[in-house]
């Protein structure tokens, strides 16, 4: 630091306006009071503020080139304040990714939304696409499928297929729309979902058309994900599920993932295969695939959400072969991870499966010990975040009926039926929905 600037800082420090940050190497100061900072900032013209923010951002880039990842949020703030769209978007994406790693989802959304506001609808298409896709991805993690699909569609509009990589990028967005639609299907009311169905069907057609393009190229992780999306759509997005098509797509995804030696994709593809095998009555084969999936998901480097879903899938598979005592530890582990990363839908999935296991083991006290947790859970989260809670409600109603509390049983049963009618209507219920 030059002597001139040091002299000025010492004067401000003597006047009690700033102080040296404790533990710093001697070059970092902060205002003693936030009001002093606000007053000083207010004296600057808008143009000067922008220039200072840009200078600070560029200075940080120059001084700490190997620490930019740690400075993403600070750099995003300065370049956003400077009105510099390109670097602001870049650092906002990085800051959002770091926030998601610590489950700070609202903070991540804030970074991206501020960058989007700066870029504007007429901004550079590549910036718009990246920000919109990242924002949609976070809403998927929050199980807010309706919002996610809207952002994915805006990202598609901002990324014409004729651009470099446009067709492959568009396929990825179509795949994500199908995945989000599938997750949303039973999490919102039937009428609301019908308004999303068209977007999903359009994207499914694009995936079918694009599959030939990807098959003509060497195996790629996106090919695996695309096949998994088609596998899920074959049963979840149809009133009459095509389980044979679901199995074929899943088997092809597993084979591609094995050739790539991609643990995360391999685990997820095995999950799709397990689901289709179970639906075709091959329960033991389904369990084997689910256990293989969990083994793969426990390998180093696999995303925690894939490991979580693999635990839930393995617990479910053990439950469906009647091995409830083997299922419970896996589901409790899944619940712990889901709570840590604030994944409401996976907390629901784990609790719902645990409730079934305890019910079938006649461990009614264990079930009812979670009643207050269920009630708090239902009040805290809308159905779109969790999925329909009708099944756990019905199981609790059955336990209260057997214990002679008919009033409580009828209340829970009526709530369960109301959710089912709002979610599925009066037809096209799932095979196991007639409780």
N, C-alpha and C positions, 0 to 999 in steps of 0.2 A: 504494500500500500504506500502511495506517495506521501511525503511529509506534509503536503498541503491538506490532503484529505484527513490524515491522522490528526493534524492540528484542529481541524473543524470538528472532528468527532470528540476530541478532548474538551473543546469548549462546550459542546452540547451536553457532555457527561457532567462537567462541572456545574452546569446550570440545572442539573437534575432532570433533564428531558429524556435521556437515554441511559442505558447501562450495558456493560459488557456481559455477554451471555456466559453464565457459569460453566466452566469446563471447556470453553472454546479456546482456540489457539491464539486468540488475541485479535481476530479480525471480524467477529460476529457480535453485533450490538442489537438491542431491541428497545423500543419505547417503554418508558416506565409505566405509562398509562395508555389505554386504548384511545381515550379521548384526545390525547396529544397527537397520536398517529392520525386520527380522523380529521383533526383540525388542519394538520400539515397537508394532508392529502387533498383537502377541500380547497386549498389555496392554489392548487395546480390547475392549469387549463386542461381540457380534455385531450388536446393534441400533445401537450407535454407529458401527461400521464401515459399515453400510449407509447411515446418514445422511450420513457423511462422503463416501462414494463418490457418493451422489446430489448432494450439494452441489458436489463437484468437477465432476461431469458438467454440471450446470446452469450452473455458473460458466463453464466452457469454452464452452458454447453461447452464453452472454451476451457473453463477452469476444471471441470469435472467430467471429462469425456467417458471415463470408465464407470461412472456412477449414475448415468442418466436414468437407468431403470428405477433406482431409489428416489430419484427426483421427479418422477413422472407427474405427480400431482402438483408440485410447485411449478414446474415448467408449464404444465397445462394452464394453471392460473395466470401466469405472466403473459403467455402468448394469447390466451383468450382476452385478457385485459388490453393487450396491444392490438387486438383486431387482426392478428395474423392467422388466417384460417388453416393453412396447411400444417404448420407445426403445432398449432393448438389442437387440431383433430388427432394428429399422431400421438401427442402426449396424453390427450384425453382417453384415447383407446388403451394406452398402457396403464394409466391411472385406474380406469374402470376394471381392467383385468386384475390388477393387484387388489382392488376392493372386493371383487368377487371371491378371490382366494381366501379372504377373511370373512366371508359371508356378509359383507357390508353392501348389500344389494342396492339400497336406496342411494348410498353415496355413489356407487357405480353409475346408476341411472342419471344422477345429477351431473356427473362429469360429461356423459355422452349428450345429454339434452342441451347443456350449455354450448357444447361444440356444434351441435346441429343448429342451434339458434344463430350462431355466428356464421356458419357456412351458408345457411339459407337454402330454400328450395331450388334456387337457380345456381347454386355453387357447383364446384367441380364434381362430376358424377362419381369419380372414384372415392372421394371423401364422403359424399352422401351415402353411397352404397355401404362402405365400411362401417360408418356410424350407425346407420339404420339396422344393419345385420347384427351388429354387436348389441344394440339396444333390444332387438327382438330376442336374441339368445338369452339375455338376462330375464326377460319376461317368461321365457320357457322354463328357466330354472325356478321362477316363482309360480309356475303352473298357471300363468295367466295367458292361456292360449289365444284368446280373442285378440288381445293387444298384440301379441307376438305376430300373429298372422297378418295383421294390418301393417306392421313395420316391415315384414318380409316382402309383402306385395309392393310397398313403396320402394324398397331396395331393388326389386326387379325392374320397376319403372325407371330407376336411376342407372341401370346397367344394361344397356341394349346388347343383344346377343352378338351383334356384328363387331363389337369392340374386341380387343385382344383378350383372349381368355373368357370372353363374354358367355359363350355357350356353356362351357363347363361351370362357370360361376352361376349362371342361371339355373342349371340343373341342381346345384347344391342348394340354392334358395327354394326351388320347388320341392326338393326332398325335405327340407326343414318345415315347409308348410304342411306337407303330408304328415310328418311326425307330430307337429303341434296339433293338427286337427284330430289325429288319433287319440292323443292324450286328453283332448278337450271333450271328446264325444260324450262321455258319461259324467263329465264334471259340470256341465251346464244344462239348463233346461232344454227340453226337446225342441221347442220353437226357436230358441236362440241358436242351437246348433244347426238347424236347417238353413239358417242364413249364412253359415260358414261352409256348408257342404259344397257349394259351387266352386269356391276357391280350391278346396281339396281335390275335387274331381278334375278341374283343369290341370292342377299340378301333377296328379297321377298320370294323366295322358302324356304330359311332357316327360315324365320319368320313363314311361314305357317307350316313348319315341327315342329318348336319349340313351337308353340302355344299350342299343346297338352301337352307338358312338363309343361308349366306354368299353364295350366288349371287344372292339377292334383295336384297343390299345392294351399295353401291358397292365396286369393287375395293379389296382391303386386303392388306397384306403377309401376314397370316395365311392368307388364301385361297390365295395362291401357295404357301406352305409346306405347307398341307393337300393341295393337288393334287400336290406333289412327293412327299409321303409316300405317297399312293395310287399314284402312278406306281411308286415303289420296291416297294411291297407287291405290286403286280400281277405282278412277276416274281420278287422275292426270297423272298416268303413263300408261294409256291406251288410244289408239286413239278412242275407243268406250267405254266411261265410264260406269262402272257397279255401278250405283247409289244405287241400292238395296243392294249390298254387302257393299258399303260404309256406308249406314245407319245402317245395322246390326252390323258392327264392332263398329260404333260410339255409338250405344245404349248399347252394351255390355261394352264398355269402361266407359260410364256414370254410369252404374249399379255397376261396380267394384269400381269406384272412390267413389261412395256414401257409399258403404259398408266400405271402408277404411277411410272415412271422411278425404279425402286428398283435400284441397281446390284448390291447383294449378292444380293438375291432373283433378279434377272435372271440373274446368273452361275450361281447354284445350279440354277435351272430349266433353263438351257442344258446343264448337266451331266447332268441327268436325261434330257433330250432326246438328248444325244449317246449315252448308254448304250443307250437303246431303239433308236435308229437303227442302231447297230453290231450289235445282236442280230438285227435284221431284214436284215442283209447290206448295208446302205447305209453302207459303210465311209467313203467320201469325204465323205458328208453328215455322218457322225458326227465326222470330223476338223474339218470346217468349224464345227460347233456347239461343239466343244471349244476351238477357237482363238478363236471369238467370246467364249466364256466367259472365257478367260484375259485377253483384251483388256479385258473389263468388270471383271474382278477386280483388274486393276492400277490401276484408277481410285482417286483419293484417297478415304479414308474406308471402304473395304471391309475387313472383318475379315481379319486375317492368316490365319486358318484357312481362310477361303474362298479366299484367294489361293493358299494352300498346296495345297488340294485341286484347284484349277484347274490349277496347274502339273503335279500328278500326272496329272490327266485329259488334259491336252494331250500330255504325254510318252507316255502310254499310247496315245493316238490316233495319234501319229506312229509309234510302234513297230509298231502293227498294220497300217500301210500300208507297212511295210518301210523307213521312213526312220529308221534307228537312230541315225545321227549327229546328226539333228535332235532326237531324243528325249532323248539323254543329257544335254545342258546343262540342259534343263528339269528333269530328274529330279535332277540334282546340286543345282540350286537348291532344289528341294523338300526334298531331304534336309537341306540346311543349315538351312532354316527349321524343319523338323520337329525337328531336334536342339536348336535354340535354344529352342523352346517346349515341349520334352520331350513331344512327341506320339509315343508308341511305335508306334501303329498306322500313322502316316504315315511314320515312319522305315522300318518294315517294307515299306510299299507302295512307297516309292521304291527301296529296296534290291532288292526282288524284281523290279521292272521293269528296273532297271539290270542285274541278273544276266541277265535274258532278252536284253537288248540285246547285252551282251558275249558271251553264248553264241552268238547268231546272227551276230555279227561275227567269230567264232573268236578273240576276245580272252580266251583262257582265263587268261592271267596276271592280267588285271584281275579276273576272277572269283575266282580262288584267293587273290588278295591280300586279299580281304575275308573269307576263311574264319574267321579268329580273331574278327573283328567279329561274324559270324553266330553263332559258338559262344557268345560273351559275351552277345549279344542274347538268345539262346534261354534261357540260364541266368538272366538278369536278369528277364525278363518272362514271365508265364504266357500261354498261348495266347489267353485272353480279352482281354488287352491288345493283342495284335498281329494276330491272325488266324492261320490255319494256315500253318506254314512248310514244308509238304510239297513245294510246287513248287520253291522254291530248293534244297531238299535233293536233289530228283531231278535237277535240272540239274547240280549239283555232282557227284552220283554218276556222271552220264554223262561228264563231263570226266575224272574220275579213271579211269573204265573205259577211255577212249580213250588215256589216258597209261599204261595198264598196271598201275595200282594197284587190283587187283581186290578186295583185302580192304577198302580204304577205300570203294570203290564199293558193295560189298554192304552195308557197315555203314550208309552214308547211305541207300541204297535201302530197306533194311528199316525205318529210322526214318521215312522218308517214307510208306511203305505203312501203318505202324502209325497215324500221325496221320490218314491218310485214312479208315481203317476206323473209328477212334474218332469222327471228325467226321461222316462221311456214312453210316456203316454199310456194308452190302454192296450198296445200291441207291441210286437217285436221285443218282448222281454228276453233277457238272457235265460239260458236253460236252467240255471241254478237260482233264478230270481224269485221263484214262487214259494217263498217262505211265509 
